[in-house]
Amino acid sequence: MKVTYSGHNLKITDDLHAHILKRADRIESRFAGMHELNIVLKAEKHRFDAEMMVTAPRVSFYAKSHTNEVVSAIDSAADKIVSQIRRYRDRVKDRRNIAPHREVVARLNPNDEEEMPLEVDMPEETPAIVATQEKFASKPLTVAEAATELQASNAAFLLFLNAETRQVNLLYEMAKGTYGWVEPLFA
């Protein structure tokens, strides 16, 4: 990681240099993929400004702070950068857990349109079970919309992609006017 810093109307002392490197190490421990850290320190009358910019392969973070002490300005800007990094990592982690809609639909509806027989090995006294591949609505539905679609189709059950959880759910008719809902639970 490359650390660059400059001072406008301010002399960078050894103590200030050590503090900047300490904060840079803290930021790098939170986000190891960064390439460069730029720090600009400015002094105007009784106010100190610290600007930090972290650049990484596909993202950059920027923070600015104004205080009465130069060390607290550096700390405040570094804390803002760490907070931005934390939010960014949480967003990336959330995106990894939720598969995009197109991928889910592609997994649930393979391209081959022909019926695929499925034979299950059973004892000889029972006949082989043959299942055909059924298509279902690929657009995400809420549970209420799925219930309306099930009523309209006069089918026994409806397999649908839940709009809130992005998981496949099953809605079935129990008695006239009541429905059962099955949602998978992945541990």
C-alpha distance (Angstrom), angle and dihedral (degrees) to the residues before:
residue distance angle dihedral
M1 . . .
K2 3.77 . .
V3 3.81 116.4 .
T4 3.79 118.4 -164.0
Y5 3.77 125.7 176.4
S6 3.75 137.5 171.4
G7 3.78 137.0 -175.1
H8 3.80 126.0 -141.6
N9 3.82 111.9 -157.8
L10 3.80 85.7 -12.1
K11 3.78 133.7 97.0
I12 3.81 115.6 -135.6
T13 3.81 105.9 -133.8
D14 3.80 126.7 -164.2
D15 3.80 90.9 -102.8
L16 3.80 90.9 51.5
H17 3.81 89.9 46.7
A18 3.83 90.8 52.4
H19 3.83 91.3 47.9
I20 3.82 91.6 50.5
L21 3.81 91.4 51.0
K22 3.81 90.7 47.5
R23 3.83 90.6 53.9
A24 3.81 90.8 45.1
D25 3.81 89.7 54.6
R26 3.81 90.0 50.1
I27 3.81 91.2 51.7
E28 3.81 91.8 45.6
S29 3.81 91.2 51.4
R30 3.83 88.4 57.2
F31 3.80 95.4 44.3
A32 3.80 114.3 23.6
G33 3.82 95.7 177.8
M34 3.78 97.1 71.0
H35 3.79 121.6 121.0
E36 3.77 104.3 -169.2
L37 3.79 141.6 15.8
N38 3.81 117.8 -162.4
I39 3.80 120.1 -169.1
V40 3.80 125.0 -174.5
L41 3.81 118.2 -171.8
K42 3.81 120.3 -166.4
A43 3.79 130.9 -174.3
E44 3.82 120.5 -157.0
K45 3.81 118.2 171.5
H46 3.84 103.6 -60.4
R47 3.80 97.4 -15.5
F48 3.80 130.5 87.2
D49 3.81 124.2 -158.0
A50 3.79 124.6 -159.9
E51 3.80 121.7 -169.4
M52 3.80 121.0 -173.2
M53 3.77 128.8 -173.2
V54 3.80 123.6 -175.5
T55 3.79 118.3 -167.2
A56 3.79 124.1 -164.1
P57 3.83 132.8 167.1
R58 3.83 98.6 -78.7
V59 3.79 104.2 3.4
S60 3.78 141.5 46.5
F61 3.80 132.2 -164.0
Y62 3.80 127.8 -152.5
A63 3.80 131.2 -170.5
K64 3.78 135.1 171.6
S65 3.77 129.7 -168.1
H66 3.84 135.8 -175.7
T67 3.81 121.0 -162.4
N68 3.79 141.3 142.1
E69 3.83 93.7 -105.1
V70 3.78 127.3 53.8
V71 3.83 95.0 -140.1
S72 3.79 93.3 51.9
A73 3.83 89.7 47.9
I74 3.82 89.6 55.1
D75 3.82 91.5 46.2
S76 3.79 92.9 48.6
A77 3.82 93.5 49.5
A78 3.82 91.0 46.4
D79 3.82 90.7 50.7
K80 3.81 90.0 51.7
I81 3.81 90.5 51.0
V82 3.83 91.6 49.0
S83 3.82 89.5 50.0
Q84 3.82 91.3 51.2
I85 3.80 90.3 48.7
R86 3.82 91.0 50.7
R87 3.82 91.8 50.9
Y88 3.81 91.0 46.8
R89 3.81 92.9 50.7
D90 3.82 91.1 48.1
R91 3.81 90.3 51.5
V92 3.79 91.8 49.6
K93 3.81 91.1 47.3
D94 3.82 90.9 50.6
R95 3.81 91.2 49.9
R96 3.78 90.8 53.4
N97 3.82 92.2 54.2
I98 3.80 96.0 49.5
A99 3.78 112.3 63.3
P100 3.79 113.8 -142.3
H101 3.78 115.4 -100.9
R102 3.81 94.4 -112.7
E103 3.79 92.6 55.0
V104 3.81 92.6 49.3
V105 3.80 92.0 49.6
A106 3.81 91.5 46.5
R107 3.80 91.0 52.1
L108 3.80 92.8 47.5
N109 3.81 96.4 42.9
P110 3.81 110.5 39.2
N111 3.80 117.2 -160.2
D112 3.80 97.6 -114.9
E113 3.79 106.2 97.3
E114 3.81 97.4 -166.6
E115 3.76 122.7 101.7
M116 3.77 114.0 -97.5
P117 3.82 114.2 -147.8
L118 3.78 115.1 -144.9
E119 3.78 119.0 -156.7
V120 3.76 120.3 -165.3
D121 3.81 121.4 -158.1
M122 3.79 105.5 -118.1
P123 3.81 132.8 159.8
E124 3.79 112.9 -75.1
E125 3.81 95.6 -106.7
T126 3.83 92.7 65.4
P127 3.80 121.0 66.6
A128 3.83 122.2 -116.8
I129 3.78 114.7 -91.7
V130 3.80 114.4 -126.2
A131 3.80 119.0 -164.3
T132 3.78 127.7 -174.1
Q133 3.74 125.2 -148.3
E134 3.79 111.0 -107.0
K135 3.81 123.8 -159.0
F136 3.77 120.2 -133.9
A137 3.81 137.2 -174.0
S138 3.78 107.5 -66.1
K139 3.79 96.3 -165.2
P140 3.81 115.6 91.7
L141 3.81 115.0 -101.3
T142 3.77 134.3 -170.0
V143 3.80 117.1 -125.4
A144 3.82 90.9 -104.4
E145 3.81 92.1 51.7
A146 3.81 90.0 47.6
A147 3.82 90.3 52.6
T148 3.81 90.4 51.9
E149 3.81 91.0 49.1
L150 3.82 91.3 48.1
Q151 3.82 90.6 52.4
A152 3.79 90.8 50.1
S153 3.80 94.7 48.3
N154 3.84 98.1 49.9
A155 3.83 88.5 -141.8
A156 3.79 125.2 142.0
F157 3.79 94.2 -121.7
L158 3.81 142.4 2.4
L159 3.79 126.3 -143.2
F160 3.83 110.2 -156.2
L161 3.80 143.8 163.8
N162 3.81 108.6 -109.1
A163 3.82 110.0 -128.9
E164 3.81 93.6 -150.2
T165 3.80 101.0 46.2
R166 3.84 100.6 23.8
Q167 3.81 89.2 -133.6
V168 3.79 131.1 121.1
N169 3.82 111.8 -98.8
L170 3.80 133.3 -175.6
L171 3.79 124.3 -138.5
Y172 3.81 118.8 -171.3
E173 3.80 136.3 176.4
M174 3.81 113.0 -112.8
A175 3.79 103.4 175.0
K176 3.77 130.7 -13.1
G177 3.82 105.6 -57.8
T178 3.84 97.3 2.2
Y179 3.77 125.5 96.9
G180 3.77 136.5 -164.7
W181 3.80 120.6 -141.9
V182 3.81 125.5 -156.6
E183 3.80 118.6 -164.7
P184 3.82 119.3 178.5
L185 3.77 118.9 -118.9
F186 3.79 114.2 -151.6
A187 3.78 114.4 -163.3
